[in-house]
């Protein structure tokens, strides 16, 4: 697959405000030229970093998604030479704490056209395009020291993957994901960890 990419970016800083912009130019032999812009604004003070990001995305199918054919105990994974490029429109807003106990919270929405994923038919998993999909989610991360050598980390992810054509949630995406880790640092190169995942 013959394809080329060129990326340019610019950063402007004034006091606590940071503006980053960029554009990605991509050429694909089968799909021609495509331009993907992005812009991100962040404001940082001694306690918090707040950020807003918008971008357009573009991804052409890779060789695996085009031509793959693999038999395994769970069925057969099949590529699809008729796939179309995936396009997206992404927006997020986030805040992170810069205090002793660190945490971050982010909300995002991603609207996709021709999203590349797979469907399952009998024992076959076939790559296909989903005409219109919306991904909406929340990410939360928290970390703090519990005592002199201890550390607690916690993360929670919520993801709603919705097919706008069939008006139903997409299979293969976890609605909730929860991770917790308790770590005790015994020596510089030795630590004990207890973790739980849902």
C-alpha positions in Angstrom: 0.0 0.0 0.0 1.6 3.2 -1.1 1.0 6.1 1.3 2.8 9.1 2.6 2.2 11.5 5.6 3.5 15.0 6.5 2.8 16.6 9.9 3.2 20.2 10.9 2.6 21.8 14.3 2.8 25.1 16.1 2.9 26.0 19.8 2.0 29.5 21.2 2.7 30.2 24.9 1.6 33.3 26.8 1.7 33.3 30.6 -0.4 30.4 31.7 -2.1 29.8 28.3 -0.8 27.3 25.8 -2.2 26.9 22.3 -1.1 24.0 20.2 -2.2 23.5 16.6 -1.3 21.1 13.9 -2.2 19.5 10.6 -1.5 16.1 9.1 -1.4 15.7 5.4 -1.8 12.2 4.1 -1.6 10.7 0.6 -2.9 7.2 -0.1 -2.6 5.6 -3.6 -6.2 4.4 -3.5 -7.8 7.3 -1.6 -5.9 10.4 -2.6 -5.1 13.3 -0.3 -6.6 14.1 3.1 -6.0 16.8 5.7 -6.5 16.4 9.4 -6.3 19.5 11.6 -6.2 19.7 15.4 -6.1 22.4 18.1 -5.6 22.2 21.8 -5.9 25.0 24.4 -4.6 24.5 28.0 -4.4 26.8 31.0 -2.1 25.9 33.8 -1.7 27.3 37.3 0.0 26.0 40.5 -2.9 23.7 41.3 -4.6 22.6 38.0 -4.1 22.1 34.3 -7.2 22.5 32.2 -7.4 21.5 28.6 -9.8 21.5 25.6 -8.9 19.6 22.4 -10.5 19.3 19.0 -9.3 17.3 16.1 -10.3 15.5 12.9 -8.9 12.1 12.3 -8.4 10.0 9.2 -7.2 6.4 8.9 -7.0 4.2 5.9 -7.3 0.4 6.3 -4.1 -1.5 6.9 -2.9 -4.7 5.2 -4.4 -6.9 8.0 -7.8 -5.3 7.7 -7.7 -5.6 3.9 -6.4 -9.1 3.3 -6.0 -11.1 6.6 -7.1 -14.7 6.7 -6.4 -16.5 10.0 -7.9 -19.7 11.4 -7.8 -20.1 15.1 -9.9 -22.0 17.8 -12.3 -19.1 18.1 -13.1 -18.9 14.4 -11.6 -17.3 11.3 -10.5 -13.7 11.0 -11.1 -12.3 7.5 -10.0 -9.1 5.9 -12.2 -7.1 3.5 -10.7 -5.5 0.4 -13.7 -3.2 0.0 -13.1 -1.3 3.2 -13.3 2.5 3.1 -11.1 5.0 5.2 -12.3 5.8 8.7 -12.9 9.5 9.5 -13.5 11.0 12.9 -14.4 14.3 14.6 -13.0 14.3 18.2 -13.6 16.7 21.1 -12.4 16.4 24.7 -12.2 18.5 27.9 -10.1 17.6 30.9 -8.7 18.8 34.2 -5.8 17.5 36.2 -4.6 18.3 39.7 -1.0 19.2 40.3 -1.2 18.8 44.1 0.4 16.1 46.3 -2.4 13.7 45.4 -2.7 13.6 41.7 -5.9 13.1 39.8 -7.3 13.8 36.3 -10.8 13.8 34.9 -11.6 13.9 31.2 -14.7 13.8 29.0 -14.7 13.0 25.3 -16.9 12.5 22.3 -15.7 11.0 19.0 -18.0 10.9 16.0 -16.8 8.4 13.4 -17.8 7.8 9.8 -17.0 4.4 8.3 -15.5 3.2 11.6 -13.3 0.0 10.9 -14.2 -2.9 13.2 -15.4 -6.4 12.7 -18.6 -8.3 12.8 -19.1 -11.9 13.7 -21.0 -14.2 11.3 -21.2 -17.8 12.5 -17.5 -18.6 13.2 -16.1 -15.8 11.0 -14.9 -12.4 12.2 -15.0 -10.1 9.2 -13.6 -6.5 9.1 -16.2 -4.1 7.9 -17.2 -0.4 8.0 -19.7 1.0 10.4 -21.3 3.9 8.6 -21.9 6.2 11.7 -20.7 5.6 15.2 -20.5 7.8 18.3 -18.0 7.1 21.1 -18.7 9.0 24.4 -16.7 8.5 27.5 -15.3 9.5 30.9 -11.8 8.7 32.2 -10.8 9.2 35.9 -7.4 8.6 37.3 -6.3 9.1 41.0 -2.9 8.5 42.7 -1.6 9.3 46.1 0.8 8.2 48.8 -0.8 6.4 51.6 2.2 6.3 54.0 5.9 6.5 53.7 6.4 3.7 51.2 2.9 3.0 50.0 1.0 4.2 47.0 -2.6 3.9 45.8 -3.7 4.3 42.2 -7.2 4.1 40.9 -8.6 4.4 37.4 -12.1 4.2 36.0 -13.2 4.3 32.3 -16.7 4.6 30.9 -17.2 4.1 27.2 -20.5 4.2 25.3 -20.0 3.0 21.7 -23.2 3.6 19.8 -24.1 2.6 16.3 -26.3 5.4 15.0 -27.6 3.3 12.1 -28.8 0.3 14.0 -29.5 2.4 17.1 -27.7 0.0 19.4 -24.5 -0.3 21.4 -21.6 -1.9 19.5 -20.3 -5.3 20.7 -16.7 -5.7 21.8 -16.5 -2.5 23.9 -16.6 -2.6 27.7 -19.1 -0.1 29.1 -17.2 0.1 32.4 -13.5 -0.6 33.3 -12.1 -0.3 36.8 -8.5 -0.8 38.0 -7.1 -0.4 41.5 -3.5 -0.9 42.6 -2.0 -0.8 46.1 1.8 -0.7 45.9 4.4 -1.0 48.7 8.0 -0.1 47.9 10.2 -2.4 50.0 13.6 -1.4 48.4 14.5 0.8 45.4 14.2 -2.2 43.1 11.8 -4.3 45.0 8.1 -3.7 45.5 4.9 -5.6 46.4 1.6 -4.9 44.6 -2.0 -5.9 45.1 -4.3 -5.1 42.2 -7.9 -5.6 41.3 -9.7 -5.2 37.9 -13.3 -5.1 36.8 
